[in-house]
Amino acid sequence: MSHSVRLQDLKGKLIVSCQALPGEALYGSDTMSKMAIAAQKGGAAAIRANSPDDIRAVCRAVDIPVIGLWKQSYPDSDVYITPTYADVEQVAKAGASIVALDATLRHRPRGESLSEIVLRARERLSCMLMADVSTVEEGIYAHKLGFDIISSTLSGYTPYSAQSAEPDFALVSELARQVPIPVFAEGRIRTEEQTVRLLQHGAYAIVIGGAITRPELITRHFVEAINSVAL
């Protein structure tokens, strides 16, 4: 089942991304649903989850909205997050109140266009749509297509976007200035200070994954810090 969502209920709130890929220690819908329960108990206003199986499990486990996506690899495209309309449809049917998809300007699989996917989703589905972008240009275009939310998710993950170990404060700030819909900050957010700063730069809500739900990455950051000290 899906949980209803009002965007105003997410304003100034934390959304926790509960994802694990095959080969990772926490991979599996049961583990991700427990992670989502923990996030909700900690105060998360929504959960971001990957794949129809995980989305269904998380929707059963929590009573807050789920932002769903499906990481899929296609041989004819570098687009990875919910690349096709069929993927969008499966994510929505699994219970996601908001479907997140790659809204970059890159070539999509099967010859589909982003505008066609948005149009079909509006005609056939009741979910909101979230545009994962990497540049201001992509965010403006996504707004013109009719997305409900823009997110900085893909900054640093396209070869032409800003490459940084820090969150993309400039992208969030500029998107918040140029588009009249909510802009979510996501990507490389590791500290409370960065979270506050992003809100001050205009972020409508904050999405954090690795710093909360990826113990391998969290451990690696501490190990790298320790290894950088000459004892």
C-alpha positions in Angstrom: 0.0 0.0 0.0 1.1 3.6 -0.6 1.0 6.3 2.1 -0.4 9.7 1.2 2.0 12.5 1.1 1.6 16.3 1.3 4.7 18.2 0.2 4.2 20.7 3.0 4.7 17.9 5.5 8.2 17.3 4.2 9.3 21.0 4.4 12.4 21.3 6.5 12.4 17.6 7.3 14.8 14.7 6.9 14.2 11.9 4.4 16.4 8.8 5.0 17.5 6.7 2.0 17.4 3.0 2.9 19.3 1.2 0.1 21.7 -1.7 -0.2 22.9 -3.2 -3.5 23.6 -6.8 -4.3 26.9 -7.9 -2.6 26.5 -5.5 0.3 26.1 -6.9 3.8 22.6 -5.3 4.4 21.2 -6.2 1.0 17.6 -7.6 1.2 14.1 -6.2 1.7 13.8 -7.5 5.3 16.9 -5.5 6.4 15.8 -2.4 4.5 12.4 -2.4 6.1 14.0 -2.6 9.5 16.3 0.2 8.6 13.2 2.2 7.6 11.6 1.5 10.9 14.7 2.7 12.7 14.7 5.9 10.6 11.1 6.6 11.3 11.6 6.2 15.0 14.5 8.6 14.8 12.2 11.2 13.2 12.5 10.7 9.5 9.6 12.2 7.6 9.9 9.9 4.6 12.0 7.0 3.3 13.7 6.7 -0.1 13.9 3.1 -1.2 15.2 1.2 -4.3 13.4 -1.6 -6.2 9.7 -2.8 -6.1 10.5 -5.5 -3.6 12.1 -3.1 -1.1 9.4 -0.5 -1.7 6.7 -3.0 -0.9 8.5 -4.1 2.3 9.1 -0.6 3.5 5.5 0.5 2.8 4.4 -2.4 5.0 6.9 -1.5 7.7 6.3 2.2 8.2 3.5 4.7 8.0 5.4 7.6 6.4 5.6 8.3 2.7 8.0 6.3 0.5 10.0 7.9 -2.4 10.6 5.0 -4.7 13.1 4.4 -7.4 14.6 1.4 -9.3 18.3 1.3 -10.2 18.4 -0.5 -13.5 21.2 -1.0 -16.0 20.5 -0.9 -19.7 23.2 -1.6 -22.4 22.2 1.4 -24.5 22.2 4.1 -21.8 24.1 5.5 -18.8 20.8 6.5 -17.2 20.5 4.3 -14.1 17.7 5.6 -11.7 14.3 4.5 -12.9 15.3 4.9 -16.5 12.1 3.8 -18.4 8.4 4.3 -18.1 8.0 0.6 -17.4 10.3 1.1 -14.4 8.4 4.1 -13.2 5.1 2.2 -13.4 6.5 -0.8 -11.4 7.8 1.6 -8.7 4.4 3.3 -8.4 2.5 0.0 -8.3 4.8 -1.2 -5.5 3.4 1.6 -3.3 5.7 4.7 -3.8 3.9 7.9 -3.1 6.7 9.7 -5.0 8.7 8.2 -7.9 12.2 9.5 -8.3 13.9 9.2 -11.7 16.9 10.4 -13.5 16.0 13.7 -15.1 19.4 14.4 -16.7 19.5 15.2 -20.4 21.3 12.0 -21.3 20.1 9.5 -23.9 17.6 7.1 -22.3 17.1 3.4 -22.9 14.8 2.1 -25.6 14.7 5.4 -27.3 12.3 6.9 -24.7 12.4 10.6 -23.9 12.0 12.1 -20.5 9.0 14.2 -21.7 7.2 11.1 -22.9 7.8 9.3 -19.6 6.4 12.3 -17.6 3.4 12.6 -20.0 2.5 8.9 -19.6 3.0 8.9 -15.9 0.6 11.9 -15.6 -2.0 10.2 -17.7 -1.8 6.8 -16.0 -0.4 7.1 -12.4 -1.4 9.1 -9.3 2.1 9.4 -7.8 4.2 12.5 -7.6 7.4 12.7 -9.7 10.8 13.7 -8.4 13.5 14.7 -10.8 17.1 13.6 -9.8 19.3 16.1 -11.6 23.0 17.1 -11.8 22.8 20.7 -13.1 20.7 23.8 -13.0 19.8 23.4 -16.6 18.4 19.9 -16.0 16.4 21.2 -13.0 14.8 24.0 -15.0 13.9 21.6 -17.8 12.4 19.1 -15.3 10.2 21.9 -13.9 9.0 22.8 -17.4 8.1 19.1 -17.9 5.9 19.1 -14.8 7.9 17.4 -12.1 6.7 18.0 -8.6 10.1 18.0 -6.9 13.7 18.6 -8.0 16.6 16.9 -6.2 20.4 17.5 -6.5 20.9 13.7 -6.3 23.0 13.3 -9.4 25.5 16.2 -9.0 28.9 14.6 -9.3 27.5 11.5 -10.9 27.5 12.9 -14.5 30.8 13.7 -16.1 29.7 17.3 -16.8 28.4 18.2 -13.3 30.4 19.6 -10.4 32.8 17.1 -8.9 33.3 17.5 -5.2 33.5 15.6 -1.9 31.1 18.1 -0.5 27.4 18.5 -1.1 26.6 20.7 -4.1 25.6 23.9 -2.1 25.7 26.0 -5.3 23.4 23.8 -7.2 20.8 23.7 -4.4 21.0 27.4 -3.9 20.6 28.2 -7.6 17.8 25.7 -8.2 15.9 27.1 -5.2 16.3 30.5 -6.7 15.2 29.6 -10.2 12.4 27.0 -9.9 9.2 27.5 -8.0 8.8 24.0 -6.8 10.5 22.2 -3.8 14.2 21.5 -4.2 15.5 18.6 -2.1 19.2 18.4 -1.3 20.8 14.9 -1.7 24.3 13.6 -2.2 27.5 13.5 0.0 25.8 15.0 3.1 27.8 13.7 6.1 27.4 16.2 8.9 24.8 18.1 10.8 26.6 21.3 9.8 26.2 20.5 6.1 22.5 19.7 6.7 21.9 23.1 8.3 23.8 24.9 5.6 21.8 23.3 2.8 18.6 24.4 4.5 20.0 27.9 4.7 20.8 27.7 0.9 17.1 27.0 0.2 16.8 23.2 0.4 13.1 22.3 1.0 14.1 19.0 2.5 17.2 16.9 3.1 17.8 13.4 1.8 20.6 11.4 3.5 21.6 7.8 2.8 25.2 6.7 3.2 25.9 8.7 6.3 23.0 6.9 8.1 22.3 3.6 6.4 25.5 2.4 4.7 27.8 1.0 7.5 30.5 0.0 5.0 30.8 3.7 3.9 30.6 5.0 7.4 33.3 2.6 8.6 35.5 3.5 5.6 35.4 7.2 6.4 36.6 6.6 9.9 39.3 4.1 8.7 40.6 6.6 6.1 40.7 9.4 8.8 42.7 7.1 11.1 45.0 6.0 8.3 45.8 9.6 7.5 47.3 10.2 10.9 51.0 9.3 11.2 51.4 7.6 14.6 
